[in-house]
Structures are given as structure tokens and as C-alpha cells.
Amino acid sequence: MYPKLYPSAGSWTVSAEKLVSSVSGKMLHDSSKRGGQDYPMLKREIAFQAEFSFKIGSRSFSSDHGDPVETVVPYMGESISDGTLVKFLKKPGDRVHVDEPIAQIETDKVMIDVASPEAGIIKEFVAKEGDTVEPGMKIAFISKSGEDGEDAKHTSLAEESPPPPPPLPPPPPREKEQVEKQIPKAEISLRKQEDKLPNPPAPIPTASVPQLPPRDRERRVPMTRLRKTIAQRLKDAQNTYVMLTTFNEIDMTNLMKLRSDYKDAFAEKHGVKLGFMSGFVKAAVSGLQNQPIVNAVIDGDDIIYREYIDISIAVGTPKGLVVPVIRNADKKNFAEIEKEINTLAKKAIDGSLSIEEMTGGTFTISNGGVYGSLLSTPIINPPQSAILGMHSIVNRPMVVEGNIVPRPMMYAALTYDHRLIDGREAVFFLRRIKDVVEDPRRLLIDI
């Protein structure tokens, strides 16, 4: 048997001459016992194994864990091409599990988590917070090797702490004395006298010069991507639509009585509270069915009449206004509408709404009354053609059958695109909402 020439685990280098010398003695001795017939073959095999071992011996063996795994930006939705990398949830050197979020990306509509594709240790980040990223773009590398993670952590710490700046050279000695020697004594005396003179008083500002507040009392922060999108869409709506608003007032007596009489039984059966929003959604559905033009939209030189009714509900969140959609609202009852509104509102507040839940919508309802708004002119949500604004309920004196009585009243506003919807259709639509809310029995007998 020939001796084993292959290297053991590790990285080492062997001289070819020493390898031939050490191996040939043994192999030639074995050949002599067989009469020397195998000497040419043995010589070639010695040279081959020596060369093979020399090449392997000079190679550095890598980790068994393989190359680091890339973490890329996921697909963010059909209408979203990029987003802003808001923050990293982990640091280089941290250990992560599969599908554990490591970063958050803010898009025009929602926040998206970037999950780790593998379990391991974060080796490095290749993107920075605030960068604009696109689907498929690399933002981090995940290593399965603990050593790589520790190296990355030490490297990150080394990068974060820059070396101290070199000390400034000391001023040359007696420089001041040399300068004073070159200046005549008379001039030095004159300068000392000028130094003793008091400083001239500061000029008194005139009334014509405005006094601006100091900069240290201001704070400049960048706009979030959601806020920039809201601003752009509202400005586009103002530039595109011919917006006109019509108003009406609604007596909430009967709807409030309906809610008071059946709220306990409703909650017991359906597990959700009966609110006013479901009543206005049903009234809007009735109005859209009576005036289909309000549910339509202009597309170039054409008018698109939509045969479905998806109601968008404006929800205010700390990060900005979002508008989730109730799909096929015309096919849902009061309980289904209330459940969906509650679910979408909770998702909107905690930022877990999906792109699909905010895409589409044929008509929007905005309830500024929850904040105490008495009257407003809402702005259309593109690409829709109208929006209904609800407001606070206030007891006001009203004339009912010749008598002045207090009634809970609400102002309702409809802003519409006057290019498509005439005033007649807009007023009829808002009047239909008023009739249904003031007498919900109309929904039962369809009048």
C-alpha cells in the first residue's frame, strides 16, 4: 500500500521536492521486492501525487456554511415601483430566524417588512436608512456562520468608531515677539490705545426691518413618503378636477333611536356595535344606485360606468390619512359592514393594511365629525368622482309641524367633479342620503 498523500483538514503547503523525496524511498523499496518491474509506473505516480498534493496544500479551505445569503426588497404591489427604507430592526451581528423582519420599507400606501430568507447572523447591510429601494434590490447579507457574524459585528463597530483626529501642531515659539519686533513702537502704542477704546454701539434696527425668529427655535424634519404621496394626490386632484360642493342638513333623530333601541340585541347577535357609519354606507349605496353617474369616472374622452359599488372609508392615523375599501358594499348588510369597518380601522391604526385593502374604491365617505368638525368641503379621492363628508351632530332648534323643537342635526357635504356630474344629479344624490338616514324604513320597502 502506498502512503496517503492527501492533506488533512486545514491549510498547509508542502514542497514538491520534499514530497517526492519522502515518498519515493518507500515506493521504490516496495518495487525492488517485486523485481523492479513497476519502477516507471511508480515514478509517474509519485510525480502525479506530488503535484496534486502541492496544489491542494496551497488552497485555503472555506467554511462549510457556504456564501452569505442575500436579503432583497420584496414585491410591494402592482402599482408600487419603489419605497423608502425607513429603518433597520436589527444590527450587524444580530442573530435572526427565518422570516423574521429585519427592516421596514415605507411605500406610498403602507409599511412593508423585509424578512430574513434564512436563519443565521446578519453579516452586513448594503443599504442605508432613507435610501430609495426597489423590488429585488439587495439590502443585507445573512450568514449561517457565527464567525462571519462576529467578524461583521467587529467590523461594524470598527467602522462606527473613527480614529481620533491627529493633534494640532503647537504654535511656533516666540512668534508674537518676532512680529512685534518688526512693527515700529509707535504703531504698537497706537494699537494698544485702540484696544482700550470701547466698542461702538450696535445699530438700532428700524421699524422697516422685520425681526425674524432665531433659527434655533425652528425644527426641520423630512416628510414621510406617505405624507408626500398625500400632498401630491391632493394637489393633482385640485389641478385636475372641477370641484364643487353642495350641502344639506340631516335630522339624526330616527337613526339615533334605531341605534338606541337595537344596539344591545345587535351586539349580542353579531358581536359588534351598531354605529352610524353603516347607516351612511347603506344610504350612499342607495344614492349611487339612484344616480349611477356619481359612481362613474372620466377616462380620457370616455366615461366609465362601474357596475359595482366599493365604498372607501377615510381613516385618520398618526402617520397620515389612509382610505381602506369595503368591497361590494351593495351586497352587505349592516352587521357585515360594521365588522369590516372595525377590522379595517384597526389595521389602519396599527399600520398593517395591505395594498389590496386600499386599492380601488368608487366612492369615499369621510367622517370629520369624530374630531368635532361642524362643516367642511372634502377633497375628491382620485380617481373617483365624488366624496361625502359627515360632520358632528349638534342639537339645534328646528321647526317641526309648526313647533320649534330641539333636534340632533348634522351637516352633510358632497364634493363632486363638475366636469362629469351636474348640479342636479349631485343634489338628488345628497337628498337621497338625507331621506334614507332620516327614515331608515325606506331601505326595507325600497322607496
Number of C-alpha atoms within 10 A of each C-alpha: 6 11 8 8 14 13 14 8 7 10 13 14 14 16 12 17 12 11 18 17 12 11 18 18 11 13 19 17 12 17 15 12 9 11 9 13 11 14 17 10 9 18 14 11 14 21 17 13 18 22 18 14 19 21 13 16 19 12 12 11 12 10 11 8 10 10 13 19 18 17 22 19 24 16 13 21 14 9 9 14 13 19 24 21 25 20 15 19 12 15 17 23 25 17 17 21 14 11 13 16 17 20 21 20 26 22 24 19 23 20 21 24 20 21 19 24 18 19 16 23 27 30 29 22 19 12 15 15 14 15 14 16 21 19 15 11 16 16 20 23 23 27 26 22 18 17 14 20 23 17 15 22 20 14 15 17 13 11 10 9 8 8 8 6 6 6 6 6 6 6 7 7 8 9 9 9 9 10 9 13 10 8 10 9 11 8 11 13 11 10 11 10 10 11 10 8 8 7 8 6 6 6 6 6 9 8 7 6 7 8 9 6 8 7 7 6 6 7 6 5 5 8 9 17 19 20 16 13 15 18 12 12 16 16 12 13 19 13 10 12 18 14 21 20 21 15 18 14 14 20 22 20 14 15 20 15 11 13 16 11 11 13 15 14 12 16 13 11 9 14 12 16 18 23 15 14 18 21 21 19 25 24 23 27 22 20 23 23 17 14 17 15 21 26 24 22 21 15 9 7 6 8 12 13 13 14 10 16 21 20 24 27 23 20 20 17 13 9 13 14 15 22 25 27 24 23 19 13 21 19 12 16 13 17 19 15 22 21 17 17 19 13 12 21 21 14 15 26 16 10 17 13 22 18 20 11 17 19 15 19 24 24 26 26 23 21 20 19 17 11 10 12 14 15 17 18 17 23 23 24 22 19 17 21 25 30 24 25 23 25 22 18 19 16 13 14 13 15 11 10 7 7 9 11 12 13 18 17 19 22 20 24 22 25 22 26 24 16 13 17 21 14 15 8 15 25 15 14 23 22 18 20 25 23 17 23 25 17 16 17 14 14 13 7 7 8 10
